[in-house]
Amino acid sequence: SFFDKKGAAQVISEGYRPLEARAAKLAPVSASKLEANLGNLKTKMQKGTLAPSEKFIVDEVDAVLSKIKDGKISPDEAWAAKRSLNEKLSKLLFDIPQKTAQQRARKLATTITHELDDSLKLTAKQDPKFYEELKSWNAAYGSMAQSNLASRWIESSLKYNPTTAGLMHLFGGSAMKVVGPAIAPYEI
């Protein structure tokens, strides 16, 4: 996905599509553990004043907790909350300049993601293959997200570091199309 982000995203999107239809048909699952653990996380975050990374986590916890009705959460809501969290986290990591704050936000967001995953695992009683297939596509999405993060870092670094222009010549092809305009002023 480093060189063909659009193609990788399309393949993953097509893989998720049948699962989305199946998730919508699944009955809500117990959210008691999700609710308790996220409530504890929120309480812990609200001690003192909130740093931007902590405010992000509290907001996301509130968003997930708002999806719980009568102690249950629908699998499609849990999945949508997880997807939204991942998208917002990707953006936040580039908005927060401090590396320690980025790591803290990522670690805390992972806690929310794991809790949502635990809720999605409960669907195994209704559709044994659903969660296993979802897990496989999530792994593919995770790989694409890591690749996108790396390519965004390279692109932003190349804009400010003319000594790395030669590195992109080693990559050639697609990489030059993506970052070529950014390094053009530095070529000799």
ABEGO torsion letter per residue (X at the ends): XAABAAAAAAAAAAAAAAAAAAAAABBBBBAAAAAAAAAAAAAAAABEBBBAAAAAAAAAAAAAAAABBGGBBBAAAAAAAAAAAAAAAAAAAAABABAAAAAAAAAAAAAAAAAAAAAAAAAAAABAAAAAAAAAAAAAAAAAAAAAAAAAAAAAAAAABAAAAAAAAAAEEAAAAAAAAAAAAABX
